[in-house]
């Protein structure tokens, strides 16, 4: 075996090992599937062993692949730590994806900038979707993002660190003439039979779509059909207006002309937001982001669940370090739980 294996080959191998799917692994690394397959084949030649069993239906690790995986993870972790130690200085701008120019991520970013000298730059990006951002963080093309950490695969989380920031109450975006638009808050039970857009079909936001699917289950709420990624605020507004979608959202959301945002209730569904970065990253900009997030969370009681019964999946509650108030169980889907409705 050669002693100077390219870390890129190991990164390709671990991505496929985590996803057990070449297409998803390529999307996670933001490279073409053909390039990913080429890197895996090259690594197999260099180590002198087949690492995957490939059929038309599934991908699985071979025994040699299982043996290589922990070593590959340790090499990549050491490689990233070395890059962080010598490359993550205040002279390098920190690239932060906040999703949109409103909401939790943007508020943390603005507060962090006030803590830093002009020589330390936090550069905002407005793409959104932690699933997509996680791949870019792993590849070194992005430094920090915000989103639902529990919605990432365990193999992805292994290379990341996170800090709970906020339990965002969820809301629904409705056309102004919708029968529910006149309510101050919309009970979840009132959405039975409604179809809501929750970014299904967008590979960058799978953690949000998964949260929506868990919320909708057993409540008669229908997920809008998968649709390609909608890039940019203006295009999102255009598509929502054109298709007449009702949209699952958070209570801080972009304004859409002709539509109204209403909080959800009975129970209050919560969207968990964490600050997420590459494990081992050291940068004064990250320190400022973490301090700003802690201060805003304390001031606004962002990590304190509402007094009313609320809904949050159990694994999310564990990640966020919180307990969710429950409604007395009535055996129906409207009863609030810390997990799926029951």
N, C-alpha and C positions, 0 to 999 in steps of 0.2 A: 504493500500500500504506500502511495506517495505521502510525504510528510508535509506537503504544502497545499492541501486541498483548499480550493477557493470557497470562502464562506458563502458565496452566492449559491453554490451547489447544495450546501447543507441547508440553506434557507429554503430552497425549492423542495428538498426532501422533507423537511419538517412540516412545511405547509401541506404537502400531499398526505403526510402521515396524520396530521390533525384533521383534515377534511375528508380523507379517503375518497376523494373525488378530484380529478384533474382540472375540470372546468372551474369549480369553486376555488381551488387552490390558486389557479392562475388569476382569477378575479381578485382574490385577497392580496396577491403580490403585485397586481396591476401590470401583468405581462401577458403576452400571447400564450395560449395553451401549447402551441408548437414549441415555443422557447422553453417553457417549463418542462415538457417531455424530453427535450434535448438535454437540459441540465440534469435531469434525473438519470437518463441513460449514460451520460458522461460520468456521473458519480458512481454508478454501478460498475462501469469499466474501471474506474480508478480504485475502488475498493475490492474489485474482483468478486462481486457477489450480486445476485438479484435481490432487490430490496422490496419489490412489490409483486403480488400476484394480480394480474389484470385480466378481467373477463369483460364481456359486453355489459354485464349487469353490476359488477362490483369491483372495488379495489381493496386489497388487504395487504398488510405487512407480512413479509416472510419472516422466518426466524432470524435471519441476518438483519433484516430491517428493524425488528424489535430490539436486537442487540445494539445496533448503531444509534438508535434514537436518543437515548439518554446522553451519549457522548456528543452527538450533534448539538443538543440543547446546551450543554455546558460550554462547548466551543463558541457557539453564537452569543451566549451570555457574556463570556469573557471578551469576545470581540467588541460587543456593544459597550461594555464597561470601559475598555481601552479607548474607544472613540469618544465616549463621554468625558473621560478624564482629560483628554488632550484637545478636544474639539468644542466642548460645550462651555464657552466662555461668554462674558458679557458682550464681547465684540461681535458675536454672531447673533443675528435677530432670532427670536423664538417664534416659530410659526404655530398659531393657535386657531383651531377651527371652532367657531362659536355657533355655527349653524345658521343663525339669522341675526339681523341687527336689532333684535328685541329678545327679551327673556333672560334666563339665568346666566348662560354662558357669556353673553354680551355684557351683562351687569358686572360680573366678576372681572372680565377683561378691563373694563373702564376703571374699576376701582383699583386694579393692580397697576395700571399705568400711572395712577396718581402716586403710587408708592416708589416709583423708579425714577432715576435720573434720565435726562434726555439721551444719554449715551447708550442706554439699554432699551432695545426696541422690541415690542410685542407686535407682531404682524398678524392682523386678523384675516381669517378666511371664512367664507360663508357657504360651505357645502352641506354640512349636516350629515348625520348618520354615523353612529359610532362603529358599526360593523365595517363600513368602508374606511373610516378613519384609522381603525386599529391596524389594518394592513399597511397603510401608509406610514403609521408610526413605526411599525416593525421594520419597514424598508428604509427608514430614515428620511422620508420626504415630508414628514409632519412631526411636530413635537408634542402637542397637547390637544386634547379634544374633550368634549362633554357628552354624557349620555348614560344609557342604562348598562352598567357594567355587567350585571348578572345575565344579560342577554347574549354575552359573548361566549364562544366555546371555551372550555377549560384550557385547551392547548394555546389559544390566543391569549387568555388572561395570564398564562404563565410568564409571558414576556412583558407584562404591563404592571403598573402600580396605579392605585386609585385612592381618592379621598371623597367620601360622601359630602355632597353639597346641599341638595335640596330634595324635598318630597313635593313635587309640583302637583297641585290639584288639576285634574283633567277637565276638558271642556269639549263642547261640540260647536262647530261652525255651521250655521244654518242660513239659508236664504231668508231675507227679511220677511217674505210672505209665507214662510213655513208655519204650519199650525202650532209648532212648539216655540216659535221665535218670540212670542209674547210673554213667555214665562221668565221669571227672574233666574230660576235654576231649573234644569231638566232632570227629573228622576230617571235613573237607568231603565226602569220598567217602562217608561214612556217611549223608549227607543225600540221596543219590540216591533219587528216588522220593518224597521228602517234599514237602509243600506248606507254604510259609512265608509269613506275613503280613509285607509290607514297605511298608505304607501306599499301595499302588496305589489310585488313585482319589481321593487327597487332593491337591488342587492346591497346597497349601501345602508339600508335602514331596517335590516331584518330584525334587529332587537326591538324596534318599535312595533313592527307588524306582529311579532310574537306576543308582545304585551297586549296589543289590541285583541288578538285571537283568544287569549286567556280571559280577557274581560268580557268579550262577546259570548263566549261559550255558555250555553244554558240559559241565555237571556233573550234569544230570538233576534239578536242584532246580526245583520248580514254584513260580511266583509265585501267591499267593492272589488270587482274583478281586478286581477293583476294588470298593472300598467307600467310602461317603462319609466325610468328615472326622469323626474321633472327638474331641470337644472335652472335655478335662479328664481327670485321672488316674483318677477314680472310674469314669467312663464307659468309659474304655479297659479297665480291669480287668474291668468287667462284660461287655463285648463279647468280650474274649479268653476269659474263662471260659465264656460261653454258647456260643460258636462252636467252642470246642476248638482254637483256632489255636495253632500253633507260630509264634514270632515272631523275626524277625531283629532283633538288638539290639546294644548295646555292653556291655562287661563291667561298666560302672557303669550300673545300670538300676533303675527302681522295683520294689519287691517286689509280687509278685502271689500271693496265697494259693493254695496247691495247685500251684504251678508252681516250677520250678527254673531257674536261669540257668547255662549251661555255656559256657565259652570254646570258640571254634572253632580248629581246628589243621590242619596239614599241607595247605596252608600257612596261616599266621595271616593272615586278612583284616583290613585296617586301614581304619578310618573317619577321614578327615582332617577335623579341626576347626580352623577359623579364627575369629578375632575380626573382625567385619565392621561397618563404619560408613560413613556418607555421606562421600564425598570432600570435604575442606575443613572438616569439623567440628572445632571447637576447643572443648574443655571440660575442666576439671580432672578430672572424673569419667572421661572417656575416657583421659586420661593415667594415672590410677590403674589402670584396667582393663588397659591395655597393660603397665604395669610389673608388675602382679600376674601377668599371663599369662606374662611373660618369667621371673619368679622361680619360679613353679610349674613351668614347662617345664624350667628348668635343674635344679631340685631333684629332680623326678621323672623326668628324662630322657624327657619326653613326646614329644620330636621325634626320639628315637633309635629306629630300627626294632628289633624283637626280634632276638635272635641267630639264632633259627630262621627258616627260609624264610618269606617273607611275600608277601602279594598287595596291590597297589595300582595302580590305573590310571595310565598314564604321565603323563597331563595333571595328575592329582592330585599325583603325585610332584614334578612341575615346580613347581606352585604352592607345595607345602610345602617345597621346597628340600631334598629328601632322595633317597637311593637305597635301594632295597629289596633285601635279600638274596634270591637266587633259588635254588631247588632245581635240581639237575641235571635237564635236560629229558629226560622219558621219552616225550614224544609224547602223553601223556594229559592230561585235564583237571585232574588232581590236581597237576600240576607247577606250582609257584609262578612267577609272572611279575610284571613291573611293569605289565602291561596286562591284556588279556583272556586267559582261559585258552586254552591251545593245545596 
